[in-house]
Amino acid sequence: MSSPAGSGAAKVSPLYWSPANIDFGPFDPSNTDDTRIGAGQGHWLPCRIHEHVFGQIVPTYRYCIKCKIAVCEEAHGRFVKNGPFFCVRCYPMPV
């Protein structure tokens, strides 16, 4: 994407990740991943489970509603009956 002359760096759409809009910072309890993804900040974050277990950076725009960490939908999180999104650690198990 190009930017008009004199406007500085090219802007990256928040719908697509690129190295320019991924926040590589560690998990911060005072500024949780849900606020970094939402609330106007619009950062893509690495899936925290991929990052800590496998040492891989897998960009995601999802976060667990319970523990507030960024997790990828494909491997480490899922929606519960068209409701909230949970990570594999917090997913409510049927009783």
LOTOR-122201 format. One record per residue (C-alpha): x, y, z. Coordinates in steps of 0.2 Angstrom, whole numbers, plus 5000, padded with zeros to 4 digits. Each point is the difference from the previous one (the first is absolute). Example, Ala and Ser with C-alpha at 12.3 -4.5 7.8 and 13.67 -1.06 7.14 Angstrom:
REM LOTOR-122201
506249785039
500650174997
This chain:
REM LOTOR-122201
500050005000
500750174996
499850165009
499750174994
501650114998
500550085016
498949895012
501449895007
499949815000
498849904991
498549955011
499649825002
498249945001
499649925017
499149864991
501649934994
501649975010
501750054996
501550035010
499550185001
498449975010
500649855011
500350045018
501449885005
500050065018
499849885015
498449975008
499750145012
498749985014
499750195001
499750014981
499249834996
499949934982
498250034999
500350195002
501550004988
498949914987
498450105002
499650175008
500750094985
501849945002
499749874986
501649905002
500349834994
500849895013
501049845000
499049855006
500749985018
499949815000
500949994984
501350125006
500349925017
499949824995
500749994983
501050164998
499050054985
499250164995
498249974994
499150174998
498250015007
498650125002
499149895013
500149995019
499349895014
498550095008
500549925017
501950015002
500250154987
501549924990
500150014982
499849824992
499849944982
498349934995
500749864990
500949905014
499850085017
498350085001
498249984995
498350085001
498749935012
498349974991
500150174990
500550085017
501650065007
501749944995
501149905012
501749935000
500449815002
500550035019
498350095004
498849914989
498549955010
499949825001
498249915000
499649935017
